[in-house]
Amino acid sequence: MTRLDPGAFWEFSLAYYSRERVSAACLSLQNRRGADVNILLFCCWLATLGLKVEPAGLHAANAAVEAWRRDVLEPLRGARRAVAEQFPELAKSDRQAIKHGVLSVELECERVAQEKIAQAATGVGPADEGATPLQIASAALEAYLDMIVGTPDEQDAADLAALLEPL
């Protein structure tokens, strides 16, 4: 079994997600399809290492973070958005301070989610000889999207293209 470094995964994710089109695509897939941004980034990170993940590995990764996502990340995300959007009576500076504080906790929890994914990943191994990172990531992302939504739509295809662009 391939041992994965959660710290390297986190560093990759911070850099990769900082690209405007990548973050927009991740958020689109998260908000429209319920995709886990960390698993999207995991597929791309593995590809840069020349590693592929089998569908069973994607299921294992998803299972490893399902409760964490539902019980910790989603409530934090909801609280951050609510403070930013639903309480106009609060001073803007107070809303901003609370929003940034929650975001800091949310990011630490995202890092923990990535540790869980890296530790739980099964079915990860060397990609076929000659496969490019783009091909490897494309196959993994398509398998993940198939797992969560079945038939992708045009927006899904555009989001995947944006995710793959930097590779």
N, C-alpha and C positions, 0 to 999 in steps of 0.2 A: 504494500500500500504506500502511496506517495504521501510523505509528511509535508504539510503546508504551513507556512509561517504567517500567522494572523497579523503580525506587525507589518510585514511586507504587503499583505493584502490591504491593510488600512492605509498605508502610505500611497499605494497605487490608487486606491479609491479617492483619496483626497485630491490627488493631482488630476485624475481622469474626470471626476465629477465637476471639477472647477471649470471645465470647458462648457460654455454656455449652451451649445446644442446638445451636449451629452446630458447635462442636468435637466434641460427642458424635456428631452425624450424620456428620461427616467421618471420624472414627475408626471408626465402624460400617461405613461404606462401604469404608474402607481395609482393615479387618480381615476383613470378610465377603466382599468382592467384588474386592479388589485395586485399588481406585480410588486414583488419585494425588490426595492432598489438594490439592496445588498446582494441579492442573488443575480441580478442583472450585471452588476459590477464584478461579481465572482466569475461569471462566464467570460467576461472580457479579460480579467486578470489571468485566469488560467491559460487563455489563448496566448497571452504574451510570454508565458513560460513554456509554450509548446505542449501544454497539457489539455487533454479533452476530458469532459465529464459525461458519463453515460446518463440516460434519463433516470435510472435508479438513484444515482448520486444527486441529481437535482431534487428528487423526492425526499431523500435523506436530509439534504440541506434545508429544504422547506419545512420538514417536520421538526428539525432541530430548533428552528426559530419561530415556529407558528405561535406558541403560547406567549413567548417574549414579545413578539410583534403585536399580538392582540391585546395583551394585558399591560404592557409597558409602553412600547413605542407609539401605538395608535392613540392612546389617551394623552400622552405628552404632546403629540402632534396636534391633536384636537384642542388641547388647552392653549398651546401657543397660538394657533389660528384664532381661537375665540377671543383671547386677550387683544390680539391685533385688530380684529374686525367687529366685535360685538359689544364693546364697552366704550362708546364715544364720550361718556360722562367722565371717564378717567383722563387725567392730563396726558397729553401725547408722550411726555417724557416718562411718565409712569408706565404707560403701555409698552413703550420701547424697552425700558429697563427689564420689565417682567418678561417680555417676549425674548429678549436676548439671554436672560437667565435660564428660561425653559429650554431655549435652543442649545445652550451649552450642555445641559443635562441630557437632552435628546441626542446630541452628537456622541456623548460618552456611551449612551445606551446603544447607539448604532455600532460603535466600535465593539461592544460586547457581543452584539448580534453577529458581527463578522467573525469573532473568535468562535462562536458556536457553529457557524457555517463551516469554517476551516477545519474544526475538530471533527465535525460530523460527516464531512465529505467522504463518500465512498464512490467507487466507480470512476476514480480520477487516475489517469495514466497518460503515458506518452501518446501524442497524436500520431496519426499516420505519417510516415516519412514523406516529406515534401509539402505537407499541408501548411498553409500560411496562417498567421494569427487571425486574419480576417475570415478565412474559411472555418477555422476551429471555433471561433466565437460565434459566427453565424449559425453553425449547426447547433451549438449549445443554446443560444438564445431562441432559436426556432423551436427546439425541443421544450424549453421552459414555457414559451408562450403557448405552445400546443397543450402543455400540461395544465395551464391555468385558464385558457379561454377557448381552446379548440381551434376554430377557424379564425385566423387573423383578418382584420379589415385593412383598408387603405391607410388609415392613420397608424395602425400597428406597424405596417411595412415602412412607413416614413420614419417612425420612431426608431425602429431597428436600424435603418440606414444611418440615422444620426448617431446612434450608439456605436456603430461599426466604423464610422468615418475616420476616427483617429488611428485606427489600427492599420 
